[in-house]
C-alpha cells in the first residue's frame, strides 16, 4: 500500500508488541521454573529422612557434596529459565498474524502458517493472562493439521477475535472447577508441610520412606504441571 492508503476493512493485522512479549515471556519462564523447582524442594526436604533411620534423632546430615549438587541443579533451572525467556521473547516479538483474503496467516522467525477460512475446524479461547485464541485446521492428507495460537493482549486482538468469531463459533476451553483447584492446592500444601511428620511417625524402614517420597514427588510434579 502506498502513502495515505488504508488496508481494506476485511484485513486485520495483529502483533503482540515488545512490552507485552517481554511480560508474557517472563511470566512463562517464571511458571516453568516454579514447576521444575517445587518437586525438587519437596525431595530435598524429605531425602534426609530416607537416608536416615526414619526418625528425627537419626536423620541424615547431608554432606557438602549433596548441597553442591542441589546448588548445581538450582543453577541449571535458573539458566534454563533465562534461555526460555530469551527464546520466548524473540519468538513472540517477531510474531505477526493477519486475516486477509479469507485466510489466517501467522509469520514468526522461522515459519509461516496459513489456514484458509474454509478449512478452520475449531476456534478455542483459552482464559487467563497467558491465554488467547487457538485456531485449528482440518487434517490434511497426511492426517496432520495446522494450529495457530494468538496470544491475548496484542495489538488488535479484539478485532482479530471478532473476525474469527464470524468465521466459526468460539469454544471455551473447560477450566477446572473451583473445588478441584482448591483440592490441588491443599494437596501441595499438605505434601510440603505435613508429609515430613508422616515419615517420622509411620516410615519405619527406608523402603517405606522411599516409596512415600516417590509418591509425593510424583503427585507434586503432576499437580504443578496441571496448573
C-alpha positions as CSV (number, residue, x, y, z in Angstrom):
1,X,0.0,0.0,0.0
2,X,1.2,3.5,-0.8
3,X,1.3,6.5,1.5
4,X,-2.1,7.6,2.7
5,X,-3.7,4.4,1.7
6,X,-5.6,2.2,4.1
7,X,-5.9,-1.5,4.3
8,X,-9.3,-3.0,3.3
9,X,-11.8,-3.3,6.2
10,X,-11.6,-7.1,5.8
11,X,-7.9,-7.0,6.7
12,X,-6.9,-7.4,10.4
13,X,-3.3,-7.3,11.4
14,X,-2.1,-8.4,14.8
15,X,1.2,-8.3,16.7
16,X,2.0,-8.7,20.4
17,X,4.4,-5.8,20.7
18,X,7.7,-5.6,22.5
19,X,6.5,-4.8,26.0
20,X,3.7,-7.4,26.0
21,X,6.1,-10.0,24.6
22,X,8.6,-9.4,27.3
23,X,6.0,-9.7,30.0
24,X,4.5,-12.8,28.6
25,X,7.9,-14.4,28.2
26,X,8.9,-13.5,31.7
27,X,5.7,-15.0,33.2
28,X,6.0,-18.2,31.1
29,X,9.7,-18.6,32.2
30,X,8.8,-18.0,35.9
31,X,6.0,-20.6,35.8
32,X,8.3,-23.1,34.2
33,X,11.0,-22.5,36.8
34,X,8.5,-22.9,39.7
35,X,7.1,-26.1,38.1
36,X,10.6,-27.5,37.9
37,X,11.8,-26.5,41.3
38,X,8.8,-27.2,43.5
39,X,9.1,-31.0,43.4
40,X,12.9,-30.7,43.9
41,X,12.3,-28.6,47.1
42,X,10.0,-31.3,48.4
43,X,12.6,-34.0,47.6
44,X,15.3,-32.0,49.4
45,X,13.0,-31.8,52.5
46,X,12.2,-35.5,52.5
47,X,15.5,-37.0,51.4
48,X,17.3,-36.8,54.8
49,X,14.5,-38.9,56.4
50,X,15.1,-41.6,53.7
51,X,18.8,-41.6,54.2
52,X,18.5,-41.6,58.0
53,X,16.7,-44.2,60.1
54,X,13.2,-42.6,59.7
55,X,13.3,-40.6,62.9
56,X,14.3,-37.0,63.7
57,X,17.1,-38.3,66.0
58,X,18.6,-40.4,63.3
59,X,18.1,-38.0,60.4
60,X,20.8,-37.9,57.8
61,X,23.0,-34.8,57.8
62,X,23.7,-34.0,54.1
63,X,27.4,-33.7,53.2
64,X,28.8,-30.8,51.3
65,X,28.6,-32.8,48.0
66,X,24.8,-33.1,48.4
67,X,24.4,-29.3,48.7
68,X,26.8,-28.8,45.8
69,X,24.7,-31.0,43.6
70,X,21.5,-29.2,44.8
71,X,23.0,-25.8,44.0
72,X,24.1,-27.0,40.6
73,X,20.5,-28.2,39.8
74,X,19.2,-24.9,41.0
75,X,21.7,-23.0,38.8
76,X,20.6,-25.2,35.8
77,X,17.0,-24.3,36.5
78,X,17.8,-20.6,36.6
79,X,19.9,-20.8,33.3
80,X,17.1,-22.8,31.7
81,X,14.5,-20.2,32.7
82,X,16.8,-17.5,31.2
83,X,17.1,-19.4,27.9
84,X,13.4,-19.9,27.8
85,X,12.7,-16.2,28.5
86,X,15.1,-15.1,25.7
87,X,13.7,-17.6,23.2
88,X,10.1,-16.8,24.0
89,X,10.7,-13.0,23.9
90,X,12.3,-13.2,20.4
91,X,9.6,-15.6,19.1
92,X,6.7,-13.6,20.5
93,X,8.2,-10.3,19.5
94,X,8.5,-11.4,15.9
95,X,5.0,-12.9,15.7
96,X,2.8,-11.3,13.1
97,X,-0.8,-12.6,12.4
98,X,-3.2,-11.3,9.8
99,X,-6.6,-12.1,8.3
100,X,-6.6,-11.3,4.6
101,X,-8.5,-12.8,1.6
102,X,-10.3,-15.2,3.9
103,X,-7.1,-16.7,5.2
104,X,-5.4,-16.6,8.7
105,X,-1.7,-16.1,8.2
106,X,0.9,-16.3,11.0
107,X,4.5,-15.4,10.5
108,X,7.3,-16.0,13.0
109,X,11.1,-16.0,13.0
110,X,11.4,-19.2,11.0
111,X,7.9,-20.3,9.9
112,X,4.8,-19.1,8.1
113,X,1.5,-20.9,8.7
114,X,-1.8,-20.4,6.7
115,X,-5.3,-21.6,7.5
116,X,-8.0,-20.8,4.9
117,X,-11.4,-19.9,6.3
118,X,-13.0,-22.9,4.6
119,X,-10.5,-25.3,6.4
120,X,-11.0,-24.0,10.0
121,X,-12.2,-26.8,12.2
122,X,-12.1,-25.2,15.7
123,X,-11.5,-21.9,17.3
124,X,-10.8,-22.2,21.0
125,X,-10.5,-19.4,23.5
126,X,-8.2,-20.0,26.5
127,X,-8.8,-18.0,29.6
128,X,-6.1,-16.3,31.7
129,X,-3.4,-13.8,31.3
130,X,-1.3,-16.3,29.3
131,X,-4.3,-17.4,27.3
132,X,-5.6,-16.3,23.9
133,X,-7.2,-17.9,20.9
134,X,-6.2,-21.1,19.2
135,X,-7.3,-21.8,15.6
136,X,-7.1,-25.4,14.4
137,X,-7.4,-26.5,10.8
138,X,-8.9,-29.7,9.4
139,X,-6.5,-32.6,9.0
140,X,-4.6,-32.7,5.7
141,X,-3.9,-35.8,3.6
142,X,-1.1,-36.9,6.0
143,X,-3.5,-36.7,9.0
144,X,-1.9,-33.6,10.5
145,X,-3.2,-30.1,10.8
146,X,-2.2,-26.5,11.3
147,X,-2.6,-24.8,14.6
148,X,-2.2,-21.0,15.0
149,X,-2.2,-19.5,18.5
150,X,-2.9,-15.8,19.1
151,X,-1.7,-14.6,22.5
152,X,-4.0,-12.4,24.4
153,X,-3.2,-8.7,24.8
154,X,-1.6,-7.9,21.5
155,X,-2.5,-5.0,19.2
156,X,-5.9,-5.6,17.5
157,X,-6.5,-8.8,19.5
158,X,-10.2,-7.8,19.9
159,X,-10.7,-7.2,16.2
160,X,-9.0,-10.4,15.3
161,X,-11.1,-12.4,17.8
162,X,-14.3,-10.8,16.5
163,X,-13.3,-11.6,12.9
164,X,-12.6,-15.3,13.8
165,X,-15.9,-15.5,15.6
166,X,-17.6,-14.5,12.3
167,X,-15.9,-17.5,10.8
168,X,-16.8,-20.0,13.4
169,X,-18.3,-20.1,16.9
170,X,-15.6,-19.8,19.5
171,X,-15.4,-22.6,22.1
172,X,-14.2,-22.0,25.6
173,X,-11.6,-24.4,26.9
174,X,-13.1,-26.1,30.1
175,X,-11.4,-24.9,33.3
176,X,-11.0,-27.0,36.4
177,X,-13.7,-26.3,38.9
178,X,-13.0,-24.2,41.9
179,X,-13.4,-27.2,44.2
180,X,-10.8,-29.2,42.1
181,X,-8.3,-26.4,42.1
182,X,-8.8,-26.0,45.8
183,X,-8.1,-29.7,46.4
184,X,-4.9,-29.4,44.3
185,X,-3.7,-26.5,46.4
186,X,-4.5,-28.3,49.6
187,X,-2.7,-31.4,48.4
188,X,0.5,-29.4,47.6
189,X,0.5,-27.6,50.9
190,X,-0.1,-30.9,52.8
191,X,2.8,-32.6,50.9
192,X,5.2,-29.8,51.7
193,X,4.4,-29.1,55.3
194,X,2.9,-32.3,56.7
195,X,4.5,-35.3,54.8
196,X,7.8,-35.0,56.8
197,X,5.9,-35.6,60.0
198,X,4.1,-38.5,58.4
199,X,7.5,-40.0,57.5
200,X,8.7,-39.5,61.1
201,X,5.7,-41.3,62.5
202,X,5.0,-44.1,60.1
203,X,8.0,-44.8,57.8
204,X,9.8,-47.3,60.0
205,X,12.0,-48.6,57.1
206,X,13.9,-46.9,54.4
207,X,11.9,-48.8,51.7
208,X,8.6,-47.4,53.0
209,X,10.1,-43.9,53.3
210,X,11.4,-44.1,49.8
211,X,8.1,-45.2,48.4
212,X,6.3,-42.3,50.2
213,X,8.9,-39.8,48.9
214,X,8.5,-41.0,45.3
215,X,4.7,-40.9,45.5
216,X,4.8,-37.4,47.0
217,X,7.2,-36.2,44.3
218,X,5.1,-37.7,41.5
219,X,1.9,-36.1,42.8
220,X,3.5,-32.7,43.3
221,X,5.1,-32.8,39.8
222,X,1.7,-33.8,38.2
223,X,-0.1,-31.1,40.2
224,X,2.3,-28.3,39.2
225,X,2.3,-29.4,35.6
226,X,-1.5,-29.4,35.6
227,X,-1.6,-25.8,36.8
